[in-house]
Each structure stands twice: as structure tokens, then as C-alpha cells.
Amino acid sequence: MARAAFAILWCACWSITAIAGLSLEKQMQQLVENYEVLAAKLEAVEQQNMRSLEAQAIHVQNLERKIQQQASLLTALRGGNQITRADAETRQTPATGMPRSCSDLKARGHTLSGLYLIMGAKTVETVYCDLRKSESDPTLQTWIGFADVKSMPVYFNALRSSTTFKQVQVPIPFDVARVNVGGAMNLSTGKFTAPRVGKYFFIFTGTASFLPSAGRSSLNMGLCLNGNSFGDIVTYGLSDESNSNVYQQESLTLQSTLHLNAGDQVWLQIGFLSGSFLEGGGGFGGTNHFSGWLLEEDISQSLTG
Ligand SMILES: *[C@@H]1O[C@H](CO)[C@@H](O)[C@H](O)[C@H]1NC(C)=O
């Protein structure tokens, strides 16, 4: 607009200087022509201004319409669900705690569809929530799988690096921990204490040595749970040799997958032996290895104590 006004002014000045040397009549004619040109240009500018004003008015009208739409949407939402501000706040801090379904998430105000974590019966689960669906629609929730959530990592690998062992019905201690994440394995007592409720896996591999003998030599080992006698053994392994006149060795393996409560203890012990002992390291980093790890935590139980 400013540019247009400037152009008209420039045009007028030019015209005034240009008519200085003409006759009166010519000058008059020229002035009339100039006036007509100026009038036409002013008219054009005015129309342009009107058009831009009209455009602005339309824009404002559009904005007003949008605001009205939003306002009526809000009113409809409030009216339809009977949600007051206080209700909405309570829904965001539900008394039951963690959401257990897409329906729970929707009730708490989630509106965007996507993958969500919910609390399952024992573990955290991943679900797809199509939150455009109503709470009663069965396709609101699609189960994806278990989310492998542990409240702490628990795994160890312990070994006896050198000395032999032949005490009966005593937890076998270890002297080196290659890893002991979570600190559940106590090397000196030889006992693993489950820090969380869940499923655990344990494996022992070792070597039994047998002295030369005329009769049968044997070594029985057990993986024990919360007890101190042979009766509490979860699983046991037996190695034996007979009528041997030379020193013999045999490998021995025990393994088990167990459900443990927090505080349950697991360890290894020799049940009985005759003419035998548990071999030491022999300079090869130890032949007796005990490993275990938490496979799956019953996380909902961990949370409720
Ligand atoms: C292992 O257990 C013994 C006996 O209960 C205790 O004195 C020691 O501190 C424990 N070691 C670790 C690393 O927790």
C-alpha cells in the first residue's frame, strides 16, 4: 500500500515538471489527463485496500468459526461423559494404582493409539491400544507379549579355582566370582539368596576324582534348597568307579530351573562320598563352576511385597 502511494506521488511530480513548457490549453488538457490517471490509480489502490480488508475479515470469521467448533466439542465431551474438572483429576490418579488394560488407560485420559505397557497378572505386558475404540469394544486391546522387566539384574558365575573339597553335607564355598551382578551369591558361604520372587536357572559342572580301589568308589552331589540335609536336595548327581587300580576322574553336571521366593537359598553340597573327592583347579582356572540367573521375575508380587 505504501509503495503504491509513493508511486502515485512520484507520478504527480513528474507530470507537473513535464507540463511547464506547454500552452495554457495544452497545459489544461495535460492536467485533466493527469488527474484522470491519478484518479484511476487511487481507485485501484482503494480497491486493493478493500480486497485485503475483505480477506482479513474472512480470516477472522474463519478463526471465530474454529473457536466455536472447539467450544462446542468441549461442551459435548463434558456433557457426554459427565466429566467435571474434579472427575478428570481423580481419574488421572486412580485409587487402584497401575493400569491393567487399555480400557484403564482410556479411562485415565489417554487418547493416542499405540503400544503401551500394562501390569499383567505377574509381569509387565505390552499391548496395542486402539484408543479410538470404545471401552466396551474388544478390539480396543491387542495383546503383544510379556515385557521382560526385572526390578534388578541377578546373575553369577562362581568357581573353585584350586583346592579339592571333600566335606560331606556342607555347602560348597567358592573363591572366585567371574560375575556376581546383584550380589546374590555369597562365595564364602556358598549360598545363593534369591533377592526377588521368580524363576531362576542354576547349573553346576565339576569334576569328581576317584582314588584307586578294589571295590566301588562314588561321589553324590546335590543342589539344595532351604535345608541342610540330603532330603532337601532339589536335584542330585552321582559319579562312581569300580574295581579301579588307577586314579580316575569323571565330570559331574547338575542343573535345575526353580521357582524361588525372595529370601530362598540355593547351594551345592556333597551328599556322600567314598574313595573320592571334588577335584580342584589343576591350574586351568578351576574345574568346578556354579552359575545361576534370574529368568523371569514375578514383578507384580515384588511390587506388593
Ligand atoms: C557372606 O556371608 C557371611 C556370613 O553370613 C557374611 O559375613 C559376609 O559378609 C557375606 N559376604 C557378602 C559379600 O555379602
Ligand as a Chemical Component Dictionary entry (heavy atoms), coordinates in Angstrom:
data_LIG
# 
_chem_comp.id                   LIG 
_chem_comp.type                 NON-POLYMER 
_chem_comp.pdbx_formal_charge   0 
_chem_comp.three_letter_code    LIG 
# 
loop_
_chem_comp_atom.comp_id 
_chem_comp_atom.atom_id 
_chem_comp_atom.alt_atom_id 
_chem_comp_atom.type_symbol 
_chem_comp_atom.charge 
_chem_comp_atom.model_Cartn_x 
_chem_comp_atom.model_Cartn_y 
_chem_comp_atom.model_Cartn_z 
_chem_comp_atom.pdbx_ordinal 
LIG C1 C1 C 0 28.683 -63.761 53.163 1  
LIG O1 O1 O 0 28.097 -64.297 54.326 2  
LIG C2 C2 C 0 28.873 -64.096 55.502 3  
LIG C3 C3 C 0 28.209 -64.880 56.632 4  
LIG O2 O2 O 0 26.838 -64.591 56.710 5  
LIG C4 C4 C 0 28.953 -62.607 55.771 6  
LIG O3 O3 O 0 29.748 -62.379 56.927 7  
LIG C5 C5 C 0 29.587 -61.897 54.588 8  
LIG O4 O4 O 0 29.548 -60.521 54.781 9  
LIG C6 C6 C 0 28.824 -62.250 53.316 10 
LIG N1 N1 N 0 29.548 -61.724 52.188 11 
LIG C7 C7 C 0 28.987 -60.870 51.350 12 
LIG C8 C8 C 0 29.865 -60.424 50.229 13 
LIG O5 O5 O 0 27.849 -60.492 51.485 14 
# 
loop_
_chem_comp_bond.comp_id 
_chem_comp_bond.atom_id_1 
_chem_comp_bond.atom_id_2 
_chem_comp_bond.value_order 
_chem_comp_bond.pdbx_ordinal 
LIG C1 O1 SING 1  
LIG C1 C6 SING 2  
LIG O1 C2 SING 3  
LIG C2 C3 SING 4  
LIG C2 C4 SING 5  
LIG C3 O2 SING 6  
LIG C4 O3 SING 7  
LIG C4 C5 SING 8  
LIG C5 O4 SING 9  
LIG C5 C6 SING 10 
LIG C6 N1 SING 11 
LIG N1 C7 SING 12 
LIG C7 C8 SING 13 
LIG C7 O5 DOUB 14 
# 
